[in-house]
Amino acid sequence: MYKKELELGREYLNASTYLAMDDVALKGFSAMYNKFYDLQWEQSNKIRKYLMKRGARVIQPSIVVICL
């Protein structure tokens, strides 16, 4: 659930950025999606804090280093 909240927030941020571009120029929609992003970010932080309070563990994916 936490991951889906973050993904949805990222989609809102992408939509806001796209709608704010010069050739699209839909500032009202950009502001609306930016507000949606802020709300999703707050919600995901609430979920994260609750999970950490309940003893959740963070599993970091391993980073593969490619030597050229």
Disulfide bonds with the S-S distance in Angstrom:
none
